[in-house]
Amino acid sequence: MSRSGRRFGLVLLIADVLMYRVVSGMFDRERLLTGAQTRSRRSHSPVA
């Protein structure tokens, strides 16, 4: 493998790690994996 090919691969790896951190910070990963609903202050059930 040429030196420029290795350098390009390293740049892609670093960009991948950095972008993963940016995108994962924008989402609640636990909720995405479990499919749990977010809690809201407003109840959807009628008040008795």
VOZAKE-772286 format. One record per atom (N, C-alpha, C): residue number from 0; residue in one letter; atom name; x, y, z. Coordinates in nm, 2 decimals, decimal comma. Each point is the difference from the previous one (the first is absolute). Last residue first. Layout:
BEGIN
- k/r/a/X/Y/Z
- NUM/A/CA/X/Y/Z;
...
***
This chain:
BEGIN
- k/r/a/X/Y/Z
- 47/A/N/-5,89/1,15/3,67;
- 47/A/CA/-0,13/-0,04/0,07;
- 47/A/C/-0,02/0,08/0,12;
- 46/V/N/0,26/0,06/-0,50;
- 46/V/CA/0,01/0,02/0,14;
- 46/V/C/-0,13/-0,03/0,07;
- 45/P/N/0,21/-0,21/-0,48;
- 45/P/CA/-0,09/0,09/0,06;
- 45/P/C/0,02/0,01/0,15;
- 44/S/N/0,41/-0,11/-0,33;
- 44/S/CA/-0,12/-0,07/0,06;
- 44/S/C/-0,09/0,10/0,06;
- 43/H/N/0,42/0,10/-0,19;
- 43/H/CA/-0,09/-0,02/-0,11;
- 43/H/C/-0,12/-0,08/0,05;
- 42/S/N/0,36/0,38/0,23;
- 42/S/CA/-0,05/-0,14/0,00;
- 42/S/C/-0,10/-0,02/-0,11;
- 41/R/N/0,43/0,35/0,06;
- 41/R/CA/-0,14/-0,01/-0,02;
- 41/R/C/-0,04/-0,15/-0,01;
- 40/R/N/0,45/0,12/0,06;
- 40/R/CA/-0,07/0,05/0,11;
- 40/R/C/-0,15/-0,01/-0,01;
- 39/S/N/0,35/-0,35/-0,23;
- 39/S/CA/-0,04/0,14/-0,02;
- 39/S/C/-0,08/0,04/0,13;
- 38/R/N/0,39/-0,39/-0,18;
- 38/R/CA/-0,11/0,04/0,09;
- 38/R/C/-0,03/0,15/-0,03;
- 37/T/N/0,17/-0,37/-0,37;
- 37/T/CA/0,05/0,10/0,09;
- 37/T/C/-0,12/0,04/0,10;
- 36/Q/N/0,07/-0,49/-0,22;
- 36/Q/CA/-0,06/0,13/-0,03;
- 36/Q/C/0,06/0,10/0,10;
- 35/A/N/0,25/-0,46/-0,19;
- 35/A/CA/-0,08/0,06/0,11;
- 35/A/C/-0,05/0,13/-0,04;
- 34/G/N/0,30/-0,33/-0,23;
- 34/G/CA/-0,13/0,04/-0,05;
- 34/G/C/-0,10/0,06/0,10;
- 33/T/N/0,48/-0,17/0,01;
- 33/T/CA/-0,10/-0,07/0,07;
- 33/T/C/-0,14/0,03/-0,06;
- 32/L/N/0,40/0,21/-0,18;
- 32/L/CA/0,02/-0,15/0,00;
- 32/L/C/-0,12/-0,07/0,06;
- 31/L/N/0,00/0,48/-0,01;
- 31/L/CA/0,00/-0,06/-0,14;
- 31/L/C/0,01/-0,15/0,00;
- 30/R/N/0,03/0,24/0,41;
- 30/R/CA/-0,14/0,00/-0,05;
- 30/R/C/0,00/-0,06/-0,14;
- 29/E/N/0,42/0,06/0,19;
- 29/E/CA/-0,07/-0,11/0,07;
- 29/E/C/-0,14/-0,01/-0,05;
- 28/R/N/0,28/0,34/-0,17;
- 28/R/CA/0,03/-0,13/-0,05;
- 28/R/C/-0,08/-0,11/0,07;
- 27/D/N/-0,09/0,52/-0,12;
- 27/D/CA/0,00/-0,08/0,13;
- 27/D/C/0,02/-0,15/-0,04;
- 26/F/N/0,19/0,43/-0,30;
- 26/F/CA/-0,10/-0,10/0,02;
- 26/F/C/0,01/-0,06/0,14;
- 25/M/N/0,31/0,32/-0,18;
- 25/M/CA/-0,12/0,06/-0,04;
- 25/M/C/-0,12/-0,09/0,03;
- 24/G/N/0,46/-0,12/0,06;
- 24/G/CA/-0,03/0,10/0,10;
- 24/G/C/-0,14/0,06/-0,02;
- 23/S/N/0,20/-0,30/-0,31;
- 23/S/CA/-0,06/-0,08/0,12;
- 23/S/C/-0,03/0,10/0,11;
- 22/V/N/0,20/0,17/-0,39;
- 22/V/CA/-0,14/-0,05/-0,03;
- 22/V/C/-0,05/-0,07/0,12;
- 21/V/N/0,44/0,17/0,03;
- 21/V/CA/-0,09/0,11/-0,03;
- 21/V/C/-0,14/-0,05/-0,01;
- 20/R/N/0,35/-0,32/0,04;
- 20/R/CA/-0,02/0,07/0,13;
- 20/R/C/-0,10/0,12/-0,02;
- 19/Y/N/0,13/-0,24/-0,38;
- 19/Y/CA/-0,08/-0,09/0,08;
- 19/Y/C/-0,03/0,07/0,14;
- 18/M/N/0,29/0,21/-0,31;
- 18/M/CA/-0,14/0,02/-0,04;
- 18/M/C/-0,09/-0,09/0,09;
- 17/L/N/0,47/-0,04/0,07;
- 17/L/CA/-0,05/0,13/0,04;
- 17/L/C/-0,15/0,02/-0,04;
- 16/V/N/0,21/-0,40/-0,13;
- 16/V/CA/-0,01/0,01/0,14;
- 16/V/C/-0,05/0,13/0,05;
- 15/D/N/0,08/-0,05/-0,46;
- 15/D/CA/-0,10/-0,09/0,04;
- 15/D/C/-0,02/0,01/0,15;
- 14/A/N/0,36/0,22/-0,19;
- 14/A/CA/-0,12/0,07/-0,03;
- 14/A/C/-0,12/-0,08/0,05;
- 13/I/N/0,42/-0,20/0,03;
- 13/I/CA/-0,01/0,11/0,10;
- 13/I/C/-0,13/0,07/-0,02;
- 12/L/N/0,10/-0,33/-0,31;
- 12/L/CA/-0,02/-0,06/0,13;
- 12/L/C/-0,02/0,11/0,10;
- 11/L/N/0,12/0,12/-0,43;
- 11/L/CA/-0,14/-0,05/0,00;
- 11/L/C/-0,03/-0,05/0,14;
- 10/V/N/0,44/0,13/-0,08;
- 10/V/CA/-0,08/0,12/0,01;
- 10/V/C/-0,15/-0,05/0,00;
- 9/L/N/0,32/-0,34/-0,06;
- 9/L/CA/0,00/0,06/0,14;
- 9/L/C/-0,09/0,12/0,01;
- 8/G/N/0,05/-0,19/-0,42;
- 8/G/CA/-0,08/-0,09/0,09;
- 8/G/C/0,00/0,05/0,14;
- 7/F/N/0,27/0,23/-0,32;
- 7/F/CA/-0,15/0,02/-0,02;
- 7/F/C/-0,08/-0,09/0,09;
- 6/R/N/0,46/-0,06/0,02;
- 6/R/CA/-0,03/0,13/0,05;
- 6/R/C/-0,15/0,03/-0,02;
- 5/R/N/0,17/-0,38/-0,20;
- 5/R/CA/-0,01/-0,02/0,15;
- 5/R/C/-0,04/0,13/0,06;
- 4/G/N/0,08/0,01/-0,46;
- 4/G/CA/-0,12/-0,08/0,03;
- 4/G/C/-0,02/-0,02/0,15;
- 3/S/N/0,39/0,21/-0,16;
- 3/S/CA/-0,12/0,10/-0,01;
- 3/S/C/-0,13/-0,08/0,03;
- 2/R/N/0,40/-0,25/-0,02;
- 2/R/CA/0,00/0,09/0,12;
- 2/R/C/-0,12/0,09/0,00;
- 1/S/N/-0,04/-0,47/-0,26;
- 1/S/CA/0,08/0,12/-0,01;
- 1/S/C/-0,01/0,09/0,13;
- 0/M/N/-0,03/-0,55/-0,04;
- 0/M/CA/-0,09/0,12/0,00;
- 0/M/C/0,09/0,12/0,00;
***
